[in-house]
Amino acid sequence: MTPRRKKVLIGLAAVLVIVLLLPEWPCIPVARATTRDWNLKSFWYGPWGRSGVHKGIDIFAPKGTDVIAPTYGIVLLRGTIPVGGKVVLMIGPKFRLHYFAHLDAIDVGPCRPVLAGHVLGHVGSTGNAEGKPPHLHYAILSLLPYPWRVDSSVQGWKKMFYLNPDAWLRGA
């Protein structure tokens, strides 16, 4: 192994360790929202449409309310998909993907670093939320599995990848 390659590998390993150890300092991803703006039991509620279970929480707010980054990270994707409508996907500390769906508008582009509180878009009812009250569907997906979270519920094996946003936002 060349000295240059060795330095690159050590640098990458250091970055990985730092990303895993950095604190997240979560905040609610809808401006002026409180924990009363979502149903505590909506995470992993089933049956839920084509996906079987609801893998996030729906934070209700007036259309156009700012959707903000709940932690620092990098925006990976912005776009439109049939189920989620207008969506944003960002990666944050601990290799966690933060998914924001049903947006009315998107205010951030891909590959953009953001800090907690940065405006990503605005609450809406796009995708399969059309005709329903405006809300943000917020989900957290871990790229690193937590196998001890698997249980016998519907799609319970997927719980090793999905974090409960309600518990995460409350610091549990």
C-alpha positions in Angstrom: 0.0 0.0 0.0 1.4 3.4 -1.0 1.8 6.1 1.7 -0.7 8.3 -0.1 -3.4 5.5 -0.2 -2.7 4.8 3.5 -3.3 8.5 4.4 -6.5 8.5 2.4 -7.8 5.4 4.2 -6.9 6.8 7.6 -8.6 10.1 6.7 -11.8 8.3 5.6 -11.8 6.2 8.8 -11.4 9.4 10.8 -14.3 11.1 9.0 -16.5 8.0 9.6 -15.7 7.9 13.3 -16.3 11.7 13.7 -19.7 11.4 11.9 -20.7 8.6 14.2 -19.7 10.5 17.3 -21.1 14.0 16.6 -24.2 14.9 18.5 -27.4 15.6 16.6 -29.2 18.3 18.7 -32.6 17.6 17.1 -35.4 20.1 16.6 -38.9 19.7 15.3 -38.8 20.0 11.4 -41.8 22.3 11.1 -41.6 25.9 12.2 -43.6 26.7 15.4 -44.8 23.1 15.7 -45.0 21.3 19.0 -45.3 17.6 20.0 -49.1 18.2 20.0 -49.1 18.6 16.2 -48.6 14.9 15.5 -50.2 11.6 16.7 -47.8 9.8 19.1 -49.0 6.5 17.9 -48.7 7.1 14.1 -45.1 5.6 13.8 -45.4 2.0 12.6 -49.2 2.2 12.5 -50.8 -0.3 10.3 -52.4 -1.2 8.0 -51.2 1.9 6.1 -51.8 2.0 2.3 -49.4 0.3 -0.1 -46.5 0.5 2.4 -48.2 -1.7 5.0 -47.2 0.4 8.0 -46.6 4.1 8.5 -42.8 4.5 8.9 -42.8 8.1 10.0 -44.9 10.8 11.7 -47.2 13.4 10.1 -46.7 16.8 11.5 -49.8 18.9 10.8 -49.4 22.7 10.1 -51.0 25.3 7.8 -50.0 25.1 4.1 -46.8 27.1 3.4 -45.4 26.7 7.0 -41.6 26.4 6.8 -40.1 22.9 6.9 -36.7 23.2 8.5 -33.7 20.9 8.9 -34.0 19.1 12.2 -30.3 18.7 12.5 -27.2 19.6 10.4 -26.5 17.5 7.3 -26.2 17.5 3.5 -29.2 17.5 1.2 -28.9 14.4 -1.1 -32.1 14.7 -3.1 -35.0 16.9 -4.0 -37.7 16.0 -6.4 -41.2 14.6 -6.9 -42.3 11.0 -6.5 -45.8 9.6 -6.8 -46.4 8.7 -3.1 -44.4 11.4 -1.4 -45.1 14.2 -3.8 -42.5 16.9 -3.5 -39.7 15.4 -1.3 -36.3 16.3 0.2 -33.8 13.7 1.5 -30.9 14.7 3.6 -28.2 12.8 5.4 -27.3 13.8 8.9 -25.0 12.7 11.8 -24.7 8.9 12.5 -25.5 8.2 8.8 -29.2 8.8 9.3 -31.4 9.8 6.3 -34.1 12.4 7.0 -37.0 12.2 4.6 -39.5 15.0 4.2 -42.6 14.4 2.0 -45.8 16.2 0.8 -44.0 19.5 0.5 -45.8 22.4 -1.2 -42.5 23.9 -2.3 -38.8 23.0 -2.0 -36.2 25.8 -1.2 -33.0 23.8 -1.2 -30.9 22.0 -3.8 -29.0 18.7 -3.7 -25.4 18.6 -2.3 -26.2 21.6 -0.1 -24.9 21.5 3.4 -27.5 22.8 5.9 -27.6 23.6 9.6 -30.5 22.8 12.0 -33.2 25.3 11.3 -32.3 25.9 7.7 -35.5 26.2 5.6 -35.9 23.1 3.3 -39.3 23.8 1.9 -42.9 24.4 2.9 -45.7 22.2 4.3 -48.2 21.0 1.7 -50.3 18.0 0.6 -48.7 16.7 -2.5 -48.4 13.1 -3.6 -50.8 10.7 -1.9 -51.7 13.4 0.6 -53.6 15.4 -2.1 -57.0 16.4 -0.7 -55.9 15.7 2.9 -55.0 18.4 5.5 -51.5 19.9 4.9 -48.8 18.1 6.8 -45.1 17.1 6.7 -44.5 13.3 6.6 -41.1 13.0 8.4 -39.2 9.7 8.6 -35.7 8.8 9.8 -33.8 5.9 8.2 -30.6 4.6 9.6 -28.0 3.3 7.2 -26.5 1.4 10.1 -28.8 -1.3 11.3 -30.0 -1.7 14.9 -30.8 -5.5 14.9 -32.1 -5.4 18.5 -35.1 -3.4 17.4 -36.5 -6.1 15.2 -39.8 -7.4 16.5 -42.8 -9.6 15.4 -45.0 -6.7 14.2 -45.9 -6.2 10.5 -42.6 -5.6 8.7 -40.9 -5.7 12.1 -37.6 -6.6 10.5 -37.5 -3.2 9.0 -37.5 -1.6 12.4 -33.8 -2.1 12.5 -33.5 0.7 9.9 -36.3 3.1 10.8 -36.1 5.3 13.9 -39.3 6.6 15.6 -39.2 10.4 14.8 -41.3 11.1 17.9 -38.8 9.4 20.2 -35.9 11.0 18.4 -37.3 14.5 18.6 -38.0 14.0 22.3 -34.5 12.8 22.9 -35.5 9.3 24.0 
